[in-house]
Structure formats: C-alpha cells, structure tokens
C-alpha cells in the first residue's frame, strides 16, 4: 500500500466532505477497491473504523456548542446500533459461505447503497433547483413525546443502521434526509445531530467489524492522516465555494461509481 498516495486521496475526499457534506464512505471505499485493489470486505471494514474518529471528534465539538438535539440522537441510536450489529451479523453468515462470496456480495451491496443515496440526494437537489415553488406532500413529523413517534424513530434507525453495518455507507447522508423529512430540524442543529448519531452508530459498527477480522490498520492510519486536515480545509473553503455545481459533479461521479460496483 502506498503510504503517500492514500493520504493524498483521503485529503481530497476530506475537502469534498467539508465542502459539500457528502459522506466520505461513499468516496473512500470505492477508491480503496478500484485504485488500491483492496478486497471489498477489507475496504468497508477499514473505512468504518477510519470514519469513526472524525465523527466522534465532530460530535464532541457539537456537544460543547449545544448544536444538536439529544433526544433525536438517543432514539435514533436505540434503533441504529442494534440494526448495524444485525448487518454485521449478516456479514458473518455470508463469510461462513466463503471469503469470495463475502467480497462479491459486499461489492454489489455497496454499489446499491451508494446508488440509492445518490439518487435520493440528486433528486432532492434538482427539485429544489428547478422547482423551488413546488409543494410536495409533507411527510408526517415524528413526535418523540409519544410512544408511536419513538417506535417510528427506532424502526427507521434500525433499517438504516443495518445498511451501514453491511456497507459502511449512509451513516450521515441517509440519516440527514430523515432528520429533515421527519424531524424538521433547523439548520443549526441538523449537522450536529447528524454527526452525533453517526458517531454512536459507527462506534458500535466498527466494534462489530473488528470481529470480522477484516480491518486493515495500514489503510486506517493513512486515511486518518489525510482526511482530518482535508475536512478542516474544506470547511474553511465552504464559505466561498459554490455548493450546487460542486454537489452535482460529485453526485454524477458517485452515480457512475455505484453502477460500476453493481455491474
């Protein structure tokens, strides 16, 4: 593994994440697979562990700033953590059928997950861009003061958590769409809540992936080395960079990557 090239790519991905908020796993995992020829199982597990540090550091910062909704984080985590461990359990069952099956299945699962996230995000962006006055039917708001609202939150957290456990994708992007659609969080608390729930989810998911024995520290450390300063730089540039063109370019790249993973 080139100890210089991987931090460089991770640095670029970190800038993209800081600039656009698009999840790093959707970009770093395909890079590990296609550029560095890493087996999909190792790429996903190593990326989960690498992403955990950034999310934990970010969540601590938002906790200090009080820019997160603790109740939403708590009830989502009650669903997403067991959901992610269930996803890792499924990987254990697949692995028993053979290492080749695990890598082959994870390659397709990863492609489907990235494709789903990208299509939803791209559709949302295009609707807001070309039809700003379009009134879409409003989804029901989850009320965490009721048993139904808590059950709904736990259920959707469990479903998305399982996807994260299987593929490492969507710990931030899919949950962000949920926070907007079902909780109506304001912009100030949206990012902090999303990062905090992702930190808890990825922490337990990473522990689950350790049990698979597919975490490669020679990948994790270079990703940390490049992505952390990249995110900080991207956040700085974010104030002056045009968001919509950047997001459209990245979504188009992700669409092509996901189709290649699937087929």
C-alpha positions in Angstrom: 0.0 0.0 0.0 1.4 3.4 -1.0 1.6 5.4 2.3 1.7 8.7 0.4 -1.0 8.2 -2.3 -3.7 7.0 0.1 -3.4 10.1 2.5 -3.5 12.3 -0.6 -6.7 10.8 -1.9 -8.1 10.9 1.7 -7.2 14.5 1.9 -9.1 15.3 -1.3 -12.1 13.3 -0.1 -11.9 15.2 3.2 -12.0 18.5 1.4 -15.1 17.3 -0.5 -16.8 16.2 2.7 -16.0 19.6 4.4 -17.2 21.5 1.3 -20.4 19.6 0.5 -21.3 17.4 3.5 -21.3 14.3 1.2 -20.3 11.2 3.1 -16.7 10.1 2.9 -17.5 6.4 2.9 -19.3 6.8 -0.5 -16.0 8.1 -1.9 -13.2 6.5 0.1 -14.4 2.9 -0.1 -14.7 2.8 -3.9 -11.2 4.4 -4.1 -9.8 1.6 -1.9 -11.5 -1.0 -4.2 -10.7 0.4 -7.6 -7.4 2.3 -7.1 -5.7 0.2 -4.5 -7.3 -3.1 -5.3 -8.4 -3.7 -1.7 -10.9 -6.6 -1.3 -14.4 -5.1 -0.7 -14.7 -6.7 2.8 -11.4 -5.1 4.0 -12.2 -1.8 2.3 -15.6 -1.5 4.0 -14.4 -2.5 7.5 -11.3 -0.3 7.4 -13.4 2.7 6.2 -15.9 2.2 9.0 -13.1 2.4 11.6 -11.4 5.4 9.8 -14.7 7.3 9.7 -15.5 6.8 13.4 -12.7 9.1 14.6 -13.8 12.1 12.5 -17.5 11.6 13.6 -16.5 11.3 17.3 -14.4 14.4 17.2 -17.1 16.3 15.4 -19.8 15.2 17.8 -17.8 16.3 20.8 -17.5 19.7 19.3 -21.2 20.0 18.6 -22.0 18.7 22.1 -19.8 21.6 23.5 -21.6 24.1 21.3 -25.0 22.6 22.2 -25.8 22.4 18.4 -27.6 19.0 18.5 -30.9 17.5 19.5 -30.1 15.0 22.3 -33.5 13.3 22.2 -33.4 12.6 18.5 -29.8 11.3 18.8 -30.8 9.0 21.6 -33.9 7.4 20.0 -32.2 7.0 16.6 -29.2 5.3 18.3 -31.6 2.9 20.1 -32.6 1.6 16.6 -29.4 2.2 14.5 -26.9 0.5 16.9 -28.7 -2.9 17.0 -29.5 -2.5 13.3 -25.9 -2.1 12.4 -24.9 -5.1 14.6 -27.5 -7.1 12.8 -25.9 -6.0 9.5 -22.5 -7.2 10.7 -24.1 -10.4 11.8 -25.4 -10.9 8.3 -21.8 -10.4 7.1 -20.7 -13.1 9.5 -23.2 -15.5 8.0 -22.1 -14.7 4.5 -18.5 -15.1 5.4 -19.2 -18.7 6.6 -20.2 -19.5 3.0 -16.7 -18.4 1.8 -14.4 -15.3 1.5 -15.2 -15.0 -2.2 -18.9 -14.8 -1.5 -18.4 -12.1 1.1 -16.4 -9.9 -1.2 -18.7 -10.4 -4.2 -21.9 -9.7 -2.2 -20.4 -6.7 -0.4 -19.3 -5.2 -3.7 -22.9 -5.3 -5.0 -24.4 -4.2 -1.7 -22.0 -1.2 -1.6 -23.0 -0.3 -5.2 -26.7 -0.4 -4.4 -26.3 1.6 -1.2 -24.3 4.4 -2.9 -26.7 4.4 -5.9 -29.8 4.7 -3.5 -28.2 7.6 -1.5 -27.0 9.4 -4.6 -30.4 9.2 -6.5 -32.3 10.5 -3.5 -29.9 13.3 -2.8 -29.7 14.2 -6.5 -33.5 14.2 -6.9 -33.8 16.4 -3.9 -31.2 18.9 -5.2 -32.8 19.0 -8.7 -36.3 19.6 -7.3 -35.1 22.4 -5.1 -33.1 23.9 -8.0 -35.6 23.8 -10.9 -38.9 23.7 -9.0 -38.3 25.9 -5.9 -42.0 26.6 -5.5 -43.1 23.0 -5.9 -45.3 21.9 -3.0 -44.6 18.3 -2.3 -46.8 16.3 0.1 -45.4 16.8 3.6 -44.3 13.7 5.4 -45.5 13.1 9.0 -43.4 14.6 11.8 -42.2 12.1 14.4 -43.2 13.2 17.9 -40.7 11.8 20.4 -43.1 12.6 23.3 -45.4 9.8 22.1 -44.8 6.0 22.0 -45.6 5.9 18.3 -43.1 8.6 17.5 -40.4 6.8 19.4 -41.2 3.5 17.8 -41.1 5.1 14.3 -37.7 6.7 15.1 -36.3 3.4 16.4 -37.6 1.5 13.4 -36.2 3.8 10.7 -32.9 4.0 12.7 -32.7 0.2 12.7 -33.3 -0.1 9.0 -30.6 2.5 8.1 -28.3 1.1 10.7 -28.4 -2.3 9.1 -27.4 -0.7 5.7 -24.5 1.0 7.4 -23.4 -2.3 9.1 -23.4 -4.0 5.7 -21.8 -1.4 3.5 -20.4 1.5 5.7 -22.4 3.9 3.5 -25.2 6.3 4.6 -24.2 6.9 8.3 -24.6 10.6 7.6 -26.3 11.2 4.2 -29.4 9.0 4.6 -29.9 10.0 8.2 -29.6 13.7 7.2 -32.6 13.2 4.8 -34.5 11.5 7.7 -33.7 14.4 10.1 -35.0 16.9 7.5 -38.1 14.9 6.5 -39.4 13.6 9.8 -38.0 15.9 12.5 -37.9 19.3 10.8 -34.6 20.2 12.5 -33.3 23.7 11.9 -30.0 24.1 10.0 -28.2 25.0 13.3 -28.9 21.6 14.9 -29.1 19.4 11.7 -25.4 19.0 11.2 -24.6 18.4 14.9 -27.4 15.9 15.3 -26.4 14.0 12.2 -22.8 13.8 13.1 -23.5 12.8 16.7 -25.9 9.9 15.8 -23.4 8.8 13.2 -20.6 8.8 15.8 -22.5 6.5 18.1 -23.6 4.3 15.2 -20.1 4.0 13.7 -18.5 3.3 17.1 -20.6 0.2 17.5 -20.4 -0.7 13.9 -16.6 -0.5 14.0 -16.5 -2.8 17.0 -18.7 -5.3 15.0 -16.3 -5.1 12.0 -13.3 -5.9 14.3 -15.0 -9.3 15.0 -14.9 -10.0 11.2 -11.1 -9.6 11.2 -11.2 -7.5 8.1 -9.9 -4.2 9.5 -6.5 -3.3 8.0 -4.7 -0.6 10.1 -2.3 0.1 7.2 -5.4 1.6 5.5 -7.0 3.2 8.5 -4.0 5.3 9.6 -3.3 6.9 6.2 -7.0 7.7 5.8 -6.9 9.5 9.2 -3.7 11.3 8.2 -5.3 12.7 5.1 -9.0 13.1 5.8 -8.9 15.0 9.1 -6.9 18.0 7.7 -8.9 17.8 4.5 -12.2 18.1 6.3 -10.9 21.2 8.2 -9.7 22.8 5.0 -12.9 22.0 3.2 -15.0 23.6 6.0 -12.9 26.8 5.6 -13.4 26.9 1.7 -17.1 26.1 2.1 -17.8 29.8 2.9 -16.8 30.9 -0.6 -17.3 27.9 -2.9 -20.5 27.4 -5.0 -22.3 24.5 -3.4 -24.8 23.4 -6.1 -22.3 22.9 -9.0 -19.9 21.0 -6.7 -22.7 18.7 -5.4 -23.9 18.0 -8.9 -20.4 17.0 -10.1 -19.8 14.7 -7.0 -23.3 13.1 -7.4 -22.6 12.4 -11.0 -19.3 10.7 -10.2 -20.9 8.7 -7.4 -23.6 7.6 -9.8 -21.0 6.2 -12.2 -19.1 4.6 -9.4 -22.2 2.9 -8.0 -23.2 1.5 -11.4 -19.7 0.1 -11.8 -19.9 -1.6 -8.4 -23.3 -3.1 -9.1 -22.4 -4.4 -12.6 
